[in-house]
């Protein structure tokens, strides 16, 4: 069978693109023909050939409006290419991909990967709602990243009968002991709380910065990532007098990420909105046996990923004191810490490995082909 992963953009920067790319790679490594079609973040578009035989077909982005790439050439391209594929696996939210699929004339099976609801751009949703409804109706099966989304997304009401949960899977990280040692030397061998993500409101980093003021001086919070809130977060840190306890690491190159995960004692995901539907960073930390402190965002799968009392602790969102208290509880007791560390590793091995995600998608595709 031939599969097309459709949506978002390239190079890979966020969770949706990572899932698309990893599925393409994992399927093609098994001898299943799988390509990826998307907008290109910059440049005129290209055909990127992968060693496994897969291709990434990218198209020039004219503009970016409300976080949506506008790449009209994708429409004609998909119209020309669609019938070469047995199944199109479209990733949502991405209005450009949905529009291209709508106008392609493709009549075969469609898998709709519902990564999250559109929350931030209500005006965009009003414009997009018609094609989103078409996409929900057109899909033969809807894939969510956790059972929580199936149960709680108001957009999936009426379509839950054809929804299944396939958790995101990753290869897992390897320890970088040398890099971690250098990092620990830099921060003075304090207890390191690591967090990673775009510096945007829904990530809740201001609450983690505030939480540092409740932690003892032998703790340090390291936040990796770039974004529009950097200056505001730096000013908050300085106004709270926790300059020595909060470090903004900026964008961390992929080759250095393993050192940060290896060095940290705990990973913290302080997100506050349902836009954070899963949190791949949590399973990256779990793959190295790191306990997680996350938040119980209503309708989000983040607290399902980090099973409370097993892989870490979940607290109510928007509470610096609750974050600090949970961090102290985990780090302050070696027996509790070791239990969560083992639980995090076991949960990763059971639910979130890349091979498991590919296996589950393969079974789904096979079932569709048999209909």
C-alpha positions in Angstrom: 0.0 0.0 0.0 1.0 3.6 -0.6 0.4 6.2 2.1 0.6 10.0 2.0 1.2 12.0 5.2 -0.4 15.4 4.5 -0.1 18.7 6.5 1.9 21.4 8.2 5.4 22.3 7.0 9.0 21.3 6.7 11.6 21.4 8.2 10.3 19.7 11.4 9.9 22.2 14.3 6.7 21.2 16.2 4.9 18.1 17.4 2.5 17.7 14.5 5.4 17.8 11.9 7.4 15.4 14.1 4.6 12.8 14.1 4.2 13.1 10.3 7.9 12.7 9.7 8.3 9.9 12.2 5.4 8.0 10.6 6.8 8.5 7.1 10.2 7.2 8.3 8.9 4.3 10.4 6.6 3.1 7.6 9.1 3.4 4.8 11.7 1.6 6.9 9.3 -1.4 6.9 9.1 -1.3 3.2 5.7 0.4 3.1 5.7 3.2 0.5 5.0 6.5 2.4 5.6 10.1 1.4 5.0 13.4 3.1 3.4 16.5 1.5 3.5 19.9 3.2 4.4 23.6 2.8 8.1 24.6 3.1 8.9 27.1 5.9 11.2 29.0 3.5 12.3 28.5 0.0 10.5 27.6 -3.2 9.6 24.1 -2.3 11.5 20.9 -3.3 11.5 17.1 -3.3 13.6 15.9 -0.4 14.5 12.2 -0.9 15.0 10.1 2.2 17.4 7.1 2.4 14.5 4.8 3.0 13.0 5.6 -0.4 10.4 8.0 1.0 10.0 11.5 -0.4 9.1 14.8 1.3 7.2 16.9 -1.3 7.3 20.6 -0.2 5.7 23.7 -1.7 6.4 27.4 -1.5 4.8 29.3 1.3 3.4 32.6 0.0 2.6 33.9 3.5 1.8 32.9 7.0 -1.5 34.1 8.4 -2.7 33.4 12.0 -0.1 30.6 12.3 -1.4 29.1 9.0 0.9 28.6 6.0 -0.6 29.7 2.7 0.9 27.5 0.0 -1.6 27.4 -3.0 0.7 25.2 -5.2 -0.1 22.3 -2.8 -3.6 22.3 -4.2 -2.6 21.5 -7.8 0.1 19.2 -6.6 -2.2 17.1 -4.5 -4.8 17.0 -7.3 -2.0 15.6 -9.6 -0.6 13.1 -7.0 -3.6 12.0 -4.9 -4.6 9.0 -7.0 -1.1 7.5 -6.6 -1.9 6.8 -2.9 -4.1 4.2 -1.4 -4.6 6.2 1.8 -4.2 9.9 2.7 -3.4 10.6 6.3 -4.1 14.3 6.9 -2.9 16.0 10.1 -5.1 18.6 11.8 -5.1 21.5 12.6 -3.8 22.7 9.2 -6.3 24.6 7.0 -4.0 24.5 4.0 -3.8 20.7 4.0 -7.6 20.4 4.5 -8.3 22.7 1.6 -5.8 20.9 -0.7 -7.5 17.6 0.2 -11.0 19.1 -0.4 -10.0 20.3 -3.8 -8.0 17.3 -4.9 -10.9 15.1 -6.0 -9.4 12.2 -4.1 -11.9 9.4 -3.5 -9.9 6.9 -1.5 -9.8 6.3 2.3 -8.8 9.2 4.6 -7.3 9.1 8.0 -7.8 12.3 10.0 -5.2 12.8 12.7 -6.8 15.2 15.2 -3.8 16.5 17.1 -5.8 19.3 18.9 -8.8 21.6 18.7 -8.2 25.1 17.3 -8.4 27.3 20.4 -6.2 30.4 19.9 -7.6 31.6 16.6 -11.4 31.9 17.0 -11.7 34.1 13.9 -9.7 31.5 11.9 -12.1 28.8 13.2 -15.1 30.7 11.9 -13.6 30.8 8.5 -12.3 27.3 8.6 -15.4 25.7 10.3 -17.0 24.7 7.0 -14.0 22.8 5.7 -13.3 21.3 9.2 -16.9 19.9 9.2 -16.3 18.5 5.7 -13.1 16.9 6.9 -14.7 15.3 9.9 -17.5 13.8 7.7 -15.1 12.8 5.0 -12.7 10.9 7.2 -13.0 7.1 7.4 -11.3 7.1 10.8 -10.3 9.9 13.2 -7.1 9.4 15.2 -6.5 11.2 18.4 -3.3 11.2 20.5 -5.1 10.3 23.7 -8.5 8.9 24.8 -9.1 12.2 26.6 -9.5 14.1 23.3 -12.1 11.6 22.1 -14.1 12.1 25.3 -13.8 15.9 25.6 -13.4 17.6 22.2 -16.8 19.2 21.4 -15.8 19.1 17.7 -15.7 15.3 17.8 -19.2 15.0 19.1 -21.2 13.0 16.6 -18.0 11.5 15.2 -16.7 9.5 18.3 -18.0 6.3 16.8 -15.2 6.4 14.2 -12.4 7.8 16.5 -9.5 5.8 17.9 -6.6 6.8 20.2 -3.1 6.2 19.0 -0.6 7.8 21.4 2.4 9.5 19.9 5.5 7.4 20.0 9.2 8.3 19.7 12.5 6.4 19.5 13.5 7.5 23.0 16.6 9.4 23.9 20.1 8.1 24.7 21.9 9.3 27.7 24.6 12.0 27.1 26.6 11.6 30.3 29.5 13.8 29.1 27.2 16.6 28.0 25.2 16.3 31.2 28.3 16.5 33.4 29.4 19.7 31.7 25.9 21.2 32.3 25.8 20.1 35.9 29.2 21.7 36.4 27.8 25.0 35.0 24.8 25.1 37.3 26.7 24.1 40.4 25.3 20.6 40.9 22.0 21.9 42.2 18.7 20.0 41.7 17.8 20.8 38.1 14.2 21.3 36.9 14.1 21.3 33.1 11.3 22.6 30.9 11.2 23.0 27.1 8.9 24.7 24.6 8.0 27.9 22.7 7.8 30.9 25.0 4.1 31.6 24.4 1.2 32.1 26.8 -0.3 28.6 26.7 2.9 27.0 27.8 2.5 28.6 31.3 6.2 29.4 31.8 5.4 32.4 34.0 4.0 30.1 36.6 7.2 28.0 36.6 9.3 31.2 36.9 7.1 32.2 39.9 7.4 28.7 41.3 11.2 29.2 41.6 10.7 31.7 44.3 9.1 29.0 46.5 12.0 26.5 45.9 15.1 26.4 48.1 18.4 27.8 46.8 19.7 24.4 45.9 17.2 24.2 43.0 17.6 25.7 39.6 15.0 25.9 36.8 16.3 25.7 33.2 13.9 26.7 30.5 14.8 25.9 26.9 13.2 27.5 23.9 12.5 30.8 22.1 9.4 32.9 21.6 7.8 36.3 22.0 7.5 36.2 25.8 11.3 36.0 26.5 11.7 39.6 27.6 8.5 39.5 29.7 9.7 36.2 31.4 13.2 37.7 32.0 11.7 40.8 33.6 9.5 38.6 35.8 12.5 36.5 36.9 14.5 39.6 37.8 11.6 41.3 39.6 11.1 38.2 41.8 14.8 38.2 42.6 15.4 34.6 41.3 18.0 35.5 38.7 20.3 32.8 40.0 17.5 30.2 40.1 16.0 30.5 36.6 18.1 30.1 33.5 16.8 30.7 30.0 18.8 28.5 27.7 17.4 29.7 24.4 16.9 27.4 21.5 18.7 24.2 22.3 20.1 22.4 19.2 18.8 18.9 18.7 22.2 17.4 19.3 22.4 19.0 22.7 18.9 18.1 24.0 19.9 14.7 25.3 22.4 16.3 27.6 19.7 18.6 29.1 17.3 15.7 29.6 20.1 13.5 31.1 21.3 16.3 33.4 17.9 17.2 34.9 16.3 15.7 38.0 12.7 16.4 37.0 11.0 17.6 33.8 8.2 20.1 34.3 5.4 20.9 31.8 3.6 23.9 33.3 1.1 24.4 30.4 -2.3 26.0 31.1 -4.4 25.6 28.0 -5.9 22.7 26.0 -3.7 23.8 23.1 -1.2 21.6 24.8 -3.0 18.4 23.9 -0.2 15.8 24.6 3.2 17.2 25.4 5.8 15.1 23.4 8.5 16.6 25.7 7.0 14.6 28.6 7.7 11.3 26.8 11.1 12.4 25.8 11.9 12.9 29.5 10.2 9.6 30.5 12.3 7.7 28.0 15.3 8.5 30.3 13.4 7.7 33.4 12.9 11.3 34.5 9.9 12.0 36.8 7.4 14.6 35.3 5.5 17.3 37.0 2.7 18.5 34.7 -0.8 20.1 34.9 -4.4 18.8 34.8 -5.6 20.9 32.0 -9.4 20.2 31.4 -9.9 18.4 28.1 -6.2 17.9 27.5 -4.3 14.6 27.3 -1.2 15.9 29.1 -2.3 14.5 32.5 -3.1 11.2 30.8 0.4 11.0 29.4 2.0 11.8 32.8 0.0 9.3 34.9 -0.4 10.8 38.4 1.3 8.7 41.1 3.1 6.6 38.5 5.4 8.6 36.3 5.1 11.8 38.3 2.6 14.3 39.7 -0.1 16.4 38.1 -1.2 19.7 39.7 -3.8 22.3 38.8 -2.7 24.7 36.1 -1.7 28.3 36.8 -0.5 27.6 40.4 3.2 28.4 41.1 2.9 27.1 44.6 1.4 23.8 43.5 4.3 23.3 40.9 6.9 24.1 43.6 5.3 21.8 46.1 5.1 18.9 43.7 8.8 19.5 42.6 9.8 19.5 46.3 7.8 16.4 47.0 9.5 14.4 44.2 13.0 15.7 44.7 12.9 15.7 48.5 12.4 12.0 49.0 14.7 9.5 47.3 12.2 6.6 47.7 9.4 8.7 46.0 11.8 9.9 43.3 13.1 6.4 42.5 9.5 5.1 42.3 8.5 7.8 39.8 11.7 7.3 37.8 10.9 3.6 37.4 7.3 4.4 36.7 8.2 7.0 34.0 10.5 4.6 32.2 8.0 1.7 32.4 5.1 4.0 31.1 7.3 5.0 28.1 8.1 1.4 27.3 4.5 0.4 27.5 2.7 3.2 25.6 5.0 5.7 23.8 7.6 3.9 21.7 7.8 4.8 18.0 7.5 1.2 16.9 4.2 1.0 18.8 2.8 4.1 17.1 3.8 2.7 13.7 2.4 -0.8 14.5 -1.0 0.8 15.5 -1.1 2.9 12.3 -0.2 -0.1 10.1 -3.0 -2.1 11.7 -5.4 0.8 11.0 -4.3 1.2 7.4 -4.6 -2.6 6.8 -8.1 -2.5 8.2 -9.1 0.3 5.9 -7.6 -1.5 2.9 -9.7 -4.6 3.7 -13.0 -2.7 3.6 
